[in-house]
Amino acid sequence: MTCFDMDLLRKIDRIHPYPAKFPVGTAIKYIEKYTQENDLVFDPFLGSGTTLLATSVLHRRGFGTDVNPIAILISNFKLLSMNDDDIVALNNFVVDFTENYQDYISHTIPYSYASIDHWFCKESILVLSCIKSRISLLANDNQRTFCKLVLSSIINTVSNQEGDTRYAAIEKKYLSTSFVAETFVKKFRMILSCYVEFNKLRGPTEKNEAYLCDAKESDRLAPYGCVDFILTSPPYPNTYDYYLYHKHRMFWLGYDVKSTMRLEIGSRREYSSLKLPKEKFNRDLLQIFEVCNRLLKPRGRVAIIMGDGKIQGEKYDAKINLINILAPLKWKVVDYSFSNLDDTSRSFQQSYRTKDKREHVLVFEKENNNENI
Ligand SMILES: C[S@@+](CC[C@H](N)C(=O)[O-])C[C@H]1O[C@@H](n2cnc3c(N)ncnc32)[C@H](O)[C@@H]1O
């Protein structure tokens, strides 16, 4: 068992909103069960980097991919290794911003992109633009990653967006320059104090890496047959649009929204708007797990956490589909459990949390020969 401070670990894990995360305790449980110290763990659908947070505290090596740059930003935050000078610089940054933001704002050129005025009031645009330009003056990437994480975490709160998963613009009368600046400063101080406490306990994280990369191409990131264990949670079919959820965060941070949208598999865009058949999703999954198979050692294990969905009015049973899709890889099922989705994660849309949907955990083992590599 890990002797880590679980409350602190959970706090770090949830520092930035991300839909359909698995709890860090779940990642720890599976990694402890299926790996030894220094083993290599891979997560092709990294999301908010929960797997790498767990590998980094358990002294395993780890890497993961995601097509969403906000996922990579959050993952990189969880792997940040900053020294005392960085902490002093960040403290100075927030003190300076608190004392001088009104003056800085008067010299700030407002940031702009299509439809920004619909989603943000002019006070929010001004303060966010000011923060963005102050971040660009910081000395190194670590400090900038930290500040971008804080900025990203407040974007939806200070926008006109109704809620994190409610994509409609409403008027929020309380938004003012001081409200936005104070929201940023408060979040900054909270995250910095958590980080400092966490960093003291954890130690170095250089054996863990998050890549902005389509999982279909992840076999270019490591040699074949080197991964001991894969722990992952693919998108639940037709349930979310991760690119949409993080769209304004991506615009503000200068990331490529279109390519994120194009590469994301399983989205509502594909199965509700474009009305694609479930076979498309199954082909995408097979392609990604074929790549995983090449990276995996003989007898390596793969734990997949996935919820049921609904595609074109028909229930998509994740367990049955995964077992069928993965049959060509000849992986053996070595463990299985499930929970009912109506009593798990609160971050799911109400419509998704219906009684007959389950979240399945399937653990497979690769054959003891290299035939499928
Ligand atoms: C269920 S979430 C993973 C959540 C993660 N386990 C966590 O704890 O935060 C699924 C992730 O798959 C990512 N994704 C979708 N298509 C992808 C692709 N082609 N390659 C890599 N990642 C992809 C989405 O951006 C999303 O972050």
The ligand as an SDF file (V2000), in Angstrom:
LIG
                    3D

 27 29  0  0  0  0  0  0  0  0999 V2000
  -12.5640    9.3390  -20.3750 C   0  0  0  0  0  0  0  0  0  0  0  0
  -11.3860   10.5760  -20.7890 S   0  0  0  0  0  0  0  0  0  0  0  0
   -9.9610   10.0340  -19.8920 C   0  0  0  0  0  0  0  0  0  0  0  0
  -10.0220   10.5000  -18.4680 C   0  0  0  0  0  0  0  0  0  0  0  0
   -8.7920   10.1190  -17.6600 C   0  0  0  0  0  0  0  0  0  0  0  0
   -8.7730    8.7070  -17.3420 N   0  0  0  0  0  0  0  0  0  0  0  0
   -8.7290   10.9470  -16.3880 C   0  0  0  0  0  0  0  0  0  0  0  0
   -8.7030   10.3660  -15.2860 O   0  0  0  0  0  0  0  0  0  0  0  0
   -8.7420   12.1720  -16.4780 O   0  0  0  0  0  0  0  0  0  0  0  0
  -11.0050   10.1710  -22.4690 C   0  0  0  0  0  0  0  0  0  0  0  0
   -9.9020   11.0340  -23.0990 C   0  0  0  0  0  0  0  0  0  0  0  0
   -9.6180   10.5040  -24.4070 O   0  0  0  0  0  0  0  0  0  0  0  0
   -9.1260   11.5820  -25.1910 C   0  0  0  0  0  0  0  0  0  0  0  0
   -9.0960   11.1810  -26.6050 N   0  0  0  0  0  0  0  0  0  0  0  0
  -10.1270   11.1070  -27.4980 C   0  0  0  0  0  0  0  0  0  0  0  0
   -9.6890   10.7010  -28.7050 N   0  0  0  0  0  0  0  0  0  0  0  0
   -8.3410   10.4780  -28.5730 C   0  0  0  0  0  0  0  0  0  0  0  0
   -7.3200   10.0360  -29.4680 C   0  0  0  0  0  0  0  0  0  0  0  0
   -7.5800    9.7500  -30.7480 N   0  0  0  0  0  0  0  0  0  0  0  0
   -6.0570    9.9210  -28.9820 N   0  0  0  0  0  0  0  0  0  0  0  0
   -5.7700   10.2270  -27.6820 C   0  0  0  0  0  0  0  0  0  0  0  0
   -6.6940   10.6770  -26.8070 N   0  0  0  0  0  0  0  0  0  0  0  0
   -7.9550   10.7950  -27.2300 C   0  0  0  0  0  0  0  0  0  0  0  0
  -10.0770   12.7290  -24.8490 C   0  0  0  0  0  0  0  0  0  0  0  0
   -9.5080   13.9840  -25.1960 O   0  0  0  0  0  0  0  0  0  0  0  0
  -10.2450   12.5210  -23.3250 C   0  0  0  0  0  0  0  0  0  0  0  0
   -9.3270   13.3070  -22.6380 O   0  0  0  0  0  0  0  0  0  0  0  0
  1  2  1  0
  2  3  1  0
  2 10  1  0
  3  4  1  0
  4  5  1  0
  5  6  1  0
  5  7  1  0
  7  8  2  0
  7  9  1  0
 10 11  1  0
 11 12  1  0
 11 26  1  0
 12 13  1  0
 13 14  1  0
 13 24  1  0
 14 15  1  0
 14 23  1  0
 15 16  2  0
 16 17  1  0
 17 18  1  0
 17 23  2  0
 18 19  1  0
 18 20  2  0
 20 21  1  0
 21 22  2  0
 22 23  1  0
 24 25  1  0
 24 26  1  0
 26 27  1  0
M  CHG  2   2   1   9  -1
M  END
$$$$
